[in-house]
Amino acid sequence: MKKLIFFILLLWSFTTEAQNEFAATAFYTELNKIFDDARQGFLLNKGSIRESENPGLVTEYKVTFLLPLADSGKISVPEKGDPYVVYYFEPEKIRLKTDQRGANLRDAILSSLNQALYAITETTLVDEKPLTNTWYFTNDKETRHNAALFQISIYYQSGKYYLSLLIRGNK
């Protein structure tokens, strides 16, 4: 009987879902702090100027608040349009792992904000590799990508799948 119970517990441990690494108070607190700062135009999060990938079109800044579990980030202020911050997460060689992290990130955003968000997801092929963007809106009728509060992107580059989170701010 003891062996049977041990076997059942062992089997159950293999079938349980992986824990959401983003589901932590520290992540929720920092995400809300960054989101609130985004609404104010990144007054607190905007660090020193960094070299822009698109000089003349966008001014880029280092972030002063790094989102937990993110490897890096940058704030972009385009000549036209609203500023935004992008956080990049550790890449994976397996797409399924990156997809799961993206789903976990989405769940953490929804839990953190305590408000309904509506999503639009598009997947396209770039050099025969999928690029998936999901935009999150507060208005279920909104379809303009540049009006999204958040954007989660999963893309392939140099043999790995990357996950990024964009948080749109206000001027």
mmCIF file of the C-alpha atoms, coordinates in Angstrom:
data_MODEL
# 
_entry.id   MODEL 
# 
loop_
_atom_site.group_PDB 
_atom_site.id 
_atom_site.type_symbol 
_atom_site.label_atom_id 
_atom_site.label_alt_id 
_atom_site.label_comp_id 
_atom_site.label_asym_id 
_atom_site.label_entity_id 
_atom_site.label_seq_id 
_atom_site.pdbx_PDB_ins_code 
_atom_site.Cartn_x 
_atom_site.Cartn_y 
_atom_site.Cartn_z 
_atom_site.occupancy 
_atom_site.B_iso_or_equiv 
_atom_site.pdbx_formal_charge 
_atom_site.auth_seq_id 
_atom_site.auth_comp_id 
_atom_site.auth_asym_id 
_atom_site.auth_atom_id 
_atom_site.pdbx_PDB_model_num 
ATOM 1   C CA . MET A 1 1   ? 0.000   0.000  0.000   1.00 0.00 ? 1   MET A CA 1 
ATOM 2   C CA . LYS A 1 2   ? 2.831   2.414  0.896   1.00 0.00 ? 2   LYS A CA 1 
ATOM 3   C CA . LYS A 1 3   ? 4.468   1.716  -2.464  1.00 0.00 ? 3   LYS A CA 1 
ATOM 4   C CA . LEU A 1 4   ? 1.212   2.479  -4.255  1.00 0.00 ? 4   LEU A CA 1 
ATOM 5   C CA . ILE A 1 5   ? 0.803   5.813  -2.438  1.00 0.00 ? 5   ILE A CA 1 
ATOM 6   C CA . PHE A 1 6   ? 4.429   6.700  -3.163  1.00 0.00 ? 6   PHE A CA 1 
ATOM 7   C CA . PHE A 1 7   ? 3.933   5.841  -6.858  1.00 0.00 ? 7   PHE A CA 1 
ATOM 8   C CA . ILE A 1 8   ? 0.761   7.960  -7.068  1.00 0.00 ? 8   ILE A CA 1 
ATOM 9   C CA . LEU A 1 9   ? 2.490   10.942 -5.419  1.00 0.00 ? 9   LEU A CA 1 
ATOM 10  C CA . LEU A 1 10  ? 5.470   10.562 -7.736  1.00 0.00 ? 10  LEU A CA 1 
ATOM 11  C CA . LEU A 1 11  ? 3.211   10.408 -10.796 1.00 0.00 ? 11  LEU A CA 1 
ATOM 12  C CA . TRP A 1 12  ? 1.215   13.425 -9.593  1.00 0.00 ? 12  TRP A CA 1 
ATOM 13  C CA . SER A 1 13  ? 4.397   15.479 -9.168  1.00 0.00 ? 13  SER A CA 1 
ATOM 14  C CA . PHE A 1 14  ? 5.250   14.929 -12.848 1.00 0.00 ? 14  PHE A CA 1 
ATOM 15  C CA . THR A 1 15  ? 1.813   15.990 -14.073 1.00 0.00 ? 15  THR A CA 1 
ATOM 16  C CA . THR A 1 16  ? 1.455   19.252 -12.143 1.00 0.00 ? 16  THR A CA 1 
ATOM 17  C CA . GLU A 1 17  ? 1.893   22.482 -14.036 1.00 0.00 ? 17  GLU A CA 1 
ATOM 18  C CA . ALA A 1 18  ? 5.113   24.394 -13.802 1.00 0.00 ? 18  ALA A CA 1 
ATOM 19  C CA . GLN A 1 19  ? 4.952   27.313 -11.409 1.00 0.00 ? 19  GLN A CA 1 
ATOM 20  C CA . ASN A 1 20  ? 4.577   30.773 -12.924 1.00 0.00 ? 20  ASN A CA 1 
ATOM 21  C CA . GLU A 1 21  ? 7.921   32.462 -12.250 1.00 0.00 ? 21  GLU A CA 1 
ATOM 22  C CA . PHE A 1 22  ? 6.318   35.903 -12.739 1.00 0.00 ? 22  PHE A CA 1 
ATOM 23  C CA . ALA A 1 23  ? 3.632   35.291 -10.089 1.00 0.00 ? 23  ALA A CA 1 
ATOM 24  C CA . ALA A 1 24  ? 5.441   37.016 -7.244  1.00 0.00 ? 24  ALA A CA 1 
ATOM 25  C CA . THR A 1 25  ? 4.760   40.105 -5.170  1.00 0.00 ? 25  THR A CA 1 
ATOM 26  C CA . ALA A 1 26  ? 8.084   41.650 -6.236  1.00 0.00 ? 26  ALA A CA 1 
ATOM 27  C CA . PHE A 1 27  ? 7.142   41.324 -9.910  1.00 0.00 ? 27  PHE A CA 1 
ATOM 28  C CA . TYR A 1 28  ? 3.638   42.751 -9.372  1.00 0.00 ? 28  TYR A CA 1 
ATOM 29  C CA . THR A 1 29  ? 4.974   45.682 -7.329  1.00 0.00 ? 29  THR A CA 1 
ATOM 30  C CA . GLU A 1 30  ? 7.653   46.598 -9.857  1.00 0.00 ? 30  GLU A CA 1 
ATOM 31  C CA . LEU A 1 31  ? 5.317   46.184 -12.846 1.00 0.00 ? 31  LEU A CA 1 
ATOM 32  C CA . ASN A 1 32  ? 2.761   48.514 -11.244 1.00 0.00 ? 32  ASN A CA 1 
ATOM 33  C CA . LYS A 1 33  ? 5.493   51.035 -10.412 1.00 0.00 ? 33  LYS A CA 1 
ATOM 34  C CA . ILE A 1 34  ? 6.728   50.986 -14.030 1.00 0.00 ? 34  ILE A CA 1 
ATOM 35  C CA . PHE A 1 35  ? 3.183   51.128 -15.418 1.00 0.00 ? 35  PHE A CA 1 
ATOM 36  C CA . ASP A 1 36  ? 2.333   54.136 -13.219 1.00 0.00 ? 36  ASP A CA 1 
ATOM 37  C CA . ASP A 1 37  ? 5.552   55.842 -14.313 1.00 0.00 ? 37  ASP A CA 1 
ATOM 38  C CA . ALA A 1 38  ? 4.684   55.103 -17.966 1.00 0.00 ? 38  ALA A CA 1 
ATOM 39  C CA . ARG A 1 39  ? 1.393   56.994 -17.507 1.00 0.00 ? 39  ARG A CA 1 
ATOM 40  C CA . GLN A 1 40  ? 3.509   59.996 -16.397 1.00 0.00 ? 40  GLN A CA 1 
ATOM 41  C CA . GLY A 1 41  ? 5.915   59.826 -19.355 1.00 0.00 ? 41  GLY A CA 1 
ATOM 42  C CA . PHE A 1 42  ? 8.680   57.785 -17.680 1.00 0.00 ? 42  PHE A CA 1 
ATOM 43  C CA . LEU A 1 43  ? 9.790   60.597 -15.381 1.00 0.00 ? 43  LEU A CA 1 
ATOM 44  C CA . LEU A 1 44  ? 11.384  58.190 -12.879 1.00 0.00 ? 44  LEU A CA 1 
ATOM 45  C CA . ASN A 1 45  ? 12.459  55.268 -15.077 1.00 0.00 ? 45  ASN A CA 1 
ATOM 46  C CA . LYS A 1 46  ? 14.261  57.303 -17.745 1.00 0.00 ? 46  LYS A CA 1 
ATOM 47  C CA . GLY A 1 47  ? 18.017  57.037 -17.183 1.00 0.00 ? 47  GLY A CA 1 
ATOM 48  C CA . SER A 1 48  ? 20.878  58.351 -19.247 1.00 0.00 ? 48  SER A CA 1 
ATOM 49  C CA . ILE A 1 49  ? 20.742  58.539 -23.047 1.00 0.00 ? 49  ILE A CA 1 
ATOM 50  C CA . ARG A 1 50  ? 22.035  55.504 -24.901 1.00 0.00 ? 50  ARG A CA 1 
ATOM 51  C CA . GLU A 1 51  ? 22.971  55.044 -28.533 1.00 0.00 ? 51  GLU A CA 1 
ATOM 52  C CA . SER A 1 52  ? 19.795  54.678 -30.556 1.00 0.00 ? 52  SER A CA 1 
ATOM 53  C CA . GLU A 1 53  ? 19.244  51.928 -33.096 1.00 0.00 ? 53  GLU A CA 1 
ATOM 54  C CA . ASN A 1 54  ? 17.303  54.501 -35.162 1.00 0.00 ? 54  ASN A CA 1 
ATOM 55  C CA . PRO A 1 55  ? 19.010  57.868 -34.637 1.00 0.00 ? 55  PRO A CA 1 
ATOM 56  C CA . GLY A 1 56  ? 16.948  60.852 -35.707 1.00 0.00 ? 56  GLY A CA 1 
ATOM 57  C CA . LEU A 1 57  ? 13.705  58.893 -35.364 1.00 0.00 ? 57  LEU A CA 1 
ATOM 58  C CA . VAL A 1 58  ? 13.941  57.672 -31.783 1.00 0.00 ? 58  VAL A CA 1 
ATOM 59  C CA . THR A 1 59  ? 15.818  58.824 -28.698 1.00 0.00 ? 59  THR A CA 1 
ATOM 60  C CA . GLU A 1 60  ? 16.677  55.908 -26.404 1.00 0.00 ? 60  GLU A CA 1 
ATOM 61  C CA . TYR A 1 61  ? 17.394  55.877 -22.688 1.00 0.00 ? 61  TYR A CA 1 
ATOM 62  C CA . LYS A 1 62  ? 18.657  53.335 -20.191 1.00 0.00 ? 62  LYS A CA 1 
ATOM 63  C CA . VAL A 1 63  ? 16.070  52.149 -17.675 1.00 0.00 ? 63  VAL A CA 1 
ATOM 64  C CA . THR A 1 64  ? 16.505  52.827 -13.981 1.00 0.00 ? 64  THR A CA 1 
ATOM 65  C CA . PHE A 1 65  ? 13.902  50.196 -12.984 1.00 0.00 ? 65  PHE A CA 1 
ATOM 66  C CA . LEU A 1 66  ? 14.642  46.726 -14.340 1.00 0.00 ? 66  LEU A CA 1 
ATOM 67  C CA . LEU A 1 67  ? 11.591  44.483 -14.290 1.00 0.00 ? 67  LEU A CA 1 
ATOM 68  C CA . PRO A 1 68  ? 12.258  41.328 -12.209 1.00 0.00 ? 68  PRO A CA 1 
ATOM 69  C CA . LEU A 1 69  ? 13.437  38.412 -14.386 1.00 0.00 ? 69  LEU A CA 1 
ATOM 70  C CA . ALA A 1 70  ? 14.239  40.753 -17.293 1.00 0.00 ? 70  ALA A CA 1 
ATOM 71  C CA . ASP A 1 71  ? 17.799  40.748 -18.630 1.00 0.00 ? 71  ASP A CA 1 
ATOM 72  C CA . SER A 1 72  ? 17.726  44.288 -19.979 1.00 0.00 ? 72  SER A CA 1 
ATOM 73  C CA . GLY A 1 73  ? 15.487  47.120 -21.058 1.00 0.00 ? 73  GLY A CA 1 
ATOM 74  C CA . LYS A 1 74  ? 15.358  50.472 -22.789 1.00 0.00 ? 74  LYS A CA 1 
ATOM 75  C CA . ILE A 1 75  ? 13.020  53.423 -23.059 1.00 0.00 ? 75  ILE A CA 1 
ATOM 76  C CA . SER A 1 76  ? 12.324  54.727 -26.551 1.00 0.00 ? 76  SER A CA 1 
ATOM 77  C CA . VAL A 1 77  ? 10.920  58.165 -27.244 1.00 0.00 ? 77  VAL A CA 1 
ATOM 78  C CA . PRO A 1 78  ? 9.929   58.436 -30.913 1.00 0.00 ? 78  PRO A CA 1 
ATOM 79  C CA . GLU A 1 79  ? 9.751   61.795 -32.678 1.00 0.00 ? 79  GLU A CA 1 
ATOM 80  C CA . LYS A 1 80  ? 6.061   61.060 -33.312 1.00 0.00 ? 80  LYS A CA 1 
ATOM 81  C CA . GLY A 1 81  ? 3.957   58.937 -31.006 1.00 0.00 ? 81  GLY A CA 1 
ATOM 82  C CA . ASP A 1 82  ? 4.071   57.897 -27.385 1.00 0.00 ? 82  ASP A CA 1 
ATOM 83  C CA . PRO A 1 83  ? 7.185   56.742 -25.503 1.00 0.00 ? 83  PRO A CA 1 
ATOM 84  C CA . TYR A 1 84  ? 7.528   53.113 -24.478 1.00 0.00 ? 84  TYR A CA 1 
ATOM 85  C CA . VAL A 1 85  ? 9.785   50.833 -22.498 1.00 0.00 ? 85  VAL A CA 1 
ATOM 86  C CA . VAL A 1 86  ? 10.826  47.381 -23.729 1.00 0.00 ? 86  VAL A CA 1 
ATOM 87  C CA . TYR A 1 87  ? 12.112  44.650 -21.416 1.00 0.00 ? 87  TYR A CA 1 
ATOM 88  C CA . TYR A 1 88  ? 13.952  41.608 -22.771 1.00 0.00 ? 88  TYR A CA 1 
ATOM 89  C CA . PHE A 1 89  ? 13.989  38.204 -21.096 1.00 0.00 ? 89  PHE A CA 1 
ATOM 90  C CA . GLU A 1 90  ? 16.464  35.340 -21.274 1.00 0.00 ? 90  GLU A CA 1 
ATOM 91  C CA . PRO A 1 91  ? 16.173  33.495 -24.606 1.00 0.00 ? 91  PRO A CA 1 
ATOM 92  C CA . GLU A 1 92  ? 15.452  29.780 -24.991 1.00 0.00 ? 92  GLU A CA 1 
ATOM 93  C CA . LYS A 1 93  ? 16.388  27.316 -27.716 1.00 0.00 ? 93  LYS A CA 1 
ATOM 94  C CA . ILE A 1 94  ? 12.926  25.721 -27.562 1.00 0.00 ? 94  ILE A CA 1 
ATOM 95  C CA . ARG A 1 95  ? 9.895   27.708 -28.762 1.00 0.00 ? 95  ARG A CA 1 
ATOM 96  C CA . LEU A 1 96  ? 7.510   25.900 -26.405 1.00 0.00 ? 96  LEU A CA 1 
ATOM 97  C CA . LYS A 1 97  ? 9.421   27.137 -23.343 1.00 0.00 ? 97  LYS A CA 1 
ATOM 98  C CA . THR A 1 98  ? 9.308   30.713 -24.605 1.00 0.00 ? 98  THR A CA 1 
ATOM 99  C CA . ASP A 1 99  ? 5.591   30.389 -25.373 1.00 0.00 ? 99  ASP A CA 1 
ATOM 100 C CA . GLN A 1 100 ? 4.976   29.154 -21.813 1.00 0.00 ? 100 GLN A CA 1 
ATOM 101 C CA . ARG A 1 101 ? 6.953   32.065 -20.343 1.00 0.00 ? 101 ARG A CA 1 
ATOM 102 C CA . GLY A 1 102 ? 4.913   34.435 -22.522 1.00 0.00 ? 102 GLY A CA 1 
ATOM 103 C CA . ALA A 1 103 ? 1.679   32.927 -21.191 1.00 0.00 ? 103 ALA A CA 1 
ATOM 104 C CA . ASN A 1 104 ? 2.996   33.213 -17.628 1.00 0.00 ? 104 ASN A CA 1 
ATOM 105 C CA . LEU A 1 105 ? 3.939   36.849 -18.244 1.00 0.00 ? 105 LEU A CA 1 
ATOM 106 C CA . ARG A 1 106 ? 0.442   37.553 -19.582 1.00 0.00 ? 106 ARG A CA 1 
ATOM 107 C CA . ASP A 1 107 ? -1.152  35.959 -16.511 1.00 0.00 ? 107 ASP A CA 1 
ATOM 108 C CA . ALA A 1 108 ? 1.086   38.029 -14.212 1.00 0.00 ? 108 ALA A CA 1 
ATOM 109 C CA . ILE A 1 109 ? 0.131   41.250 -16.012 1.00 0.00 ? 109 ILE A CA 1 
ATOM 110 C CA . LEU A 1 110 ? -3.566  40.429 -15.693 1.00 0.00 ? 110 LEU A CA 1 
ATOM 111 C CA . SER A 1 111 ? -3.187  39.584 -11.993 1.00 0.00 ? 111 SER A CA 1 
ATOM 112 C CA . SER A 1 112 ? -1.110  42.664 -11.279 1.00 0.00 ? 112 SER A CA 1 
ATOM 113 C CA . LEU A 1 113 ? -3.383  45.257 -12.887 1.00 0.00 ? 113 LEU A CA 1 
ATOM 114 C CA . ASN A 1 114 ? -6.698  43.909 -11.595 1.00 0.00 ? 114 ASN A CA 1 
ATOM 115 C CA . GLN A 1 115 ? -8.550  45.099 -14.686 1.00 0.00 ? 115 GLN A CA 1 
ATOM 116 C CA . ALA A 1 116 ? -9.851  43.447 -17.812 1.00 0.00 ? 116 ALA A CA 1 
ATOM 117 C CA . LEU A 1 117 ? -7.555  43.524 -20.820 1.00 0.00 ? 117 LEU A CA 1 
ATOM 118 C CA . TYR A 1 118 ? -8.449  42.540 -24.365 1.00 0.00 ? 118 TYR A CA 1 
ATOM 119 C CA . ALA A 1 119 ? -5.897  40.910 -26.621 1.00 0.00 ? 119 ALA A CA 1 
ATOM 120 C CA . ILE A 1 120 ? -5.138  40.757 -30.317 1.00 0.00 ? 120 ILE A CA 1 
ATOM 121 C CA . THR A 1 121 ? -2.524  38.220 -31.407 1.00 0.00 ? 121 THR A CA 1 
ATOM 122 C CA . GLU A 1 122 ? -0.836  37.979 -34.779 1.00 0.00 ? 122 GLU A CA 1 
ATOM 123 C CA . THR A 1 123 ? 1.767   35.500 -35.927 1.00 0.00 ? 123 THR A CA 1 
ATOM 124 C CA . THR A 1 124 ? 3.745   35.997 -39.118 1.00 0.00 ? 124 THR A CA 1 
ATOM 125 C CA . LEU A 1 125 ? 6.716   34.204 -40.618 1.00 0.00 ? 125 LEU A CA 1 
ATOM 126 C CA . VAL A 1 126 ? 10.036  36.000 -40.878 1.00 0.00 ? 126 VAL A CA 1 
ATOM 127 C CA . ASP A 1 127 ? 12.668  33.934 -42.672 1.00 0.00 ? 127 ASP A CA 1 
ATOM 128 C CA . GLU A 1 128 ? 10.432  30.885 -42.090 1.00 0.00 ? 128 GLU A CA 1 
ATOM 129 C CA . LYS A 1 129 ? 10.432  31.453 -38.301 1.00 0.00 ? 129 LYS A CA 1 
ATOM 130 C CA . PRO A 1 130 ? 7.333   32.622 -36.400 1.00 0.00 ? 130 PRO A CA 1 
ATOM 131 C CA . LEU A 1 131 ? 7.075   36.138 -34.974 1.00 0.00 ? 131 LEU A CA 1 
ATOM 132 C CA . THR A 1 132 ? 4.177   36.449 -32.549 1.00 0.00 ? 132 THR A CA 1 
ATOM 133 C CA . ASN A 1 133 ? 2.920   39.758 -31.199 1.00 0.00 ? 133 ASN A CA 1 
ATOM 134 C CA . THR A 1 134 ? 0.097   40.092 -28.689 1.00 0.00 ? 134 THR A CA 1 
ATOM 135 C CA . TRP A 1 135 ? -1.284  43.544 -27.948 1.00 0.00 ? 135 TRP A CA 1 
ATOM 136 C CA . TYR A 1 136 ? -3.318  44.230 -24.788 1.00 0.00 ? 136 TYR A CA 1 
ATOM 137 C CA . PHE A 1 137 ? -6.014  46.923 -24.667 1.00 0.00 ? 137 PHE A CA 1 
ATOM 138 C CA . THR A 1 138 ? -8.501  48.162 -22.085 1.00 0.00 ? 138 THR A CA 1 
ATOM 139 C CA . ASN A 1 139 ? -11.117 48.810 -24.800 1.00 0.00 ? 139 ASN A CA 1 
ATOM 140 C CA . ASP A 1 140 ? -12.496 45.698 -26.506 1.00 0.00 ? 140 ASP A CA 1 
ATOM 141 C CA . LYS A 1 141 ? -13.205 47.692 -29.692 1.00 0.00 ? 141 LYS A CA 1 
ATOM 142 C CA . GLU A 1 142 ? -9.634  49.014 -30.066 1.00 0.00 ? 142 GLU A CA 1 
ATOM 143 C CA . THR A 1 143 ? -7.506  47.547 -32.865 1.00 0.00 ? 143 THR A CA 1 
ATOM 144 C CA . ARG A 1 144 ? -4.717  50.103 -33.354 1.00 0.00 ? 144 ARG A CA 1 
ATOM 145 C CA . HIS A 1 145 ? -1.462  48.500 -32.238 1.00 0.00 ? 145 HIS A CA 1 
ATOM 146 C CA . ASN A 1 146 ? -0.002  51.824 -31.097 1.00 0.00 ? 146 ASN A CA 1 
ATOM 147 C CA . ALA A 1 147 ? -2.900  52.218 -28.632 1.00 0.00 ? 147 ALA A CA 1 
ATOM 148 C CA . ALA A 1 148 ? -2.070  49.017 -26.734 1.00 0.00 ? 148 ALA A CA 1 
ATOM 149 C CA . LEU A 1 149 ? -0.977  49.330 -23.115 1.00 0.00 ? 149 LEU A CA 1 
ATOM 150 C CA . PHE A 1 150 ? 1.235   46.237 -23.386 1.00 0.00 ? 150 PHE A CA 1 
ATOM 151 C CA . GLN A 1 151 ? 2.757   44.149 -26.146 1.00 0.00 ? 151 GLN A CA 1 
ATOM 152 C CA . ILE A 1 152 ? 4.326   40.735 -25.661 1.00 0.00 ? 152 ILE A CA 1 
ATOM 153 C CA . SER A 1 153 ? 6.531   39.579 -28.530 1.00 0.00 ? 153 SER A CA 1 
ATOM 154 C CA . ILE A 1 154 ? 8.111   36.201 -29.196 1.00 0.00 ? 154 ILE A CA 1 
ATOM 155 C CA . TYR A 1 155 ? 10.651  36.057 -31.997 1.00 0.00 ? 155 TYR A CA 1 
ATOM 156 C CA . TYR A 1 156 ? 13.524  33.982 -33.339 1.00 0.00 ? 156 TYR A CA 1 
ATOM 157 C CA . GLN A 1 157 ? 17.038  35.349 -33.656 1.00 0.00 ? 157 GLN A CA 1 
ATOM 158 C CA . SER A 1 158 ? 20.464  33.704 -33.874 1.00 0.00 ? 158 SER A CA 1 
ATOM 159 C CA . GLY A 1 159 ? 19.222  30.213 -32.994 1.00 0.00 ? 159 GLY A CA 1 
ATOM 160 C CA . LYS A 1 160 ? 17.109  31.210 -29.990 1.00 0.00 ? 160 LYS A CA 1 
ATOM 161 C CA . TYR A 1 161 ? 13.565  32.338 -29.206 1.00 0.00 ? 161 TYR A CA 1 
ATOM 162 C CA . TYR A 1 162 ? 13.247  35.662 -27.417 1.00 0.00 ? 162 TYR A CA 1 
ATOM 163 C CA . LEU A 1 163 ? 10.505  37.111 -25.245 1.00 0.00 ? 163 LEU A CA 1 
ATOM 164 C CA . SER A 1 164 ? 9.998   40.851 -24.807 1.00 0.00 ? 164 SER A CA 1 
ATOM 165 C CA . LEU A 1 165 ? 7.467   43.051 -23.051 1.00 0.00 ? 165 LEU A CA 1 
ATOM 166 C CA . LEU A 1 166 ? 6.617   46.561 -24.242 1.00 0.00 ? 166 LEU A CA 1 
ATOM 167 C CA . ILE A 1 167 ? 4.811   48.984 -21.928 1.00 0.00 ? 167 ILE A CA 1 
ATOM 168 C CA . ARG A 1 168 ? 3.454   52.063 -23.645 1.00 0.00 ? 168 ARG A CA 1 
ATOM 169 C CA . GLY A 1 169 ? 3.620   55.413 -21.880 1.00 0.00 ? 169 GLY A CA 1 
ATOM 170 C CA . ASN A 1 170 ? 2.176   58.880 -22.359 1.00 0.00 ? 170 ASN A CA 1 
ATOM 171 C CA . LYS A 1 171 ? 3.880   62.067 -23.459 1.00 0.00 ? 171 LYS A CA 1 
# 
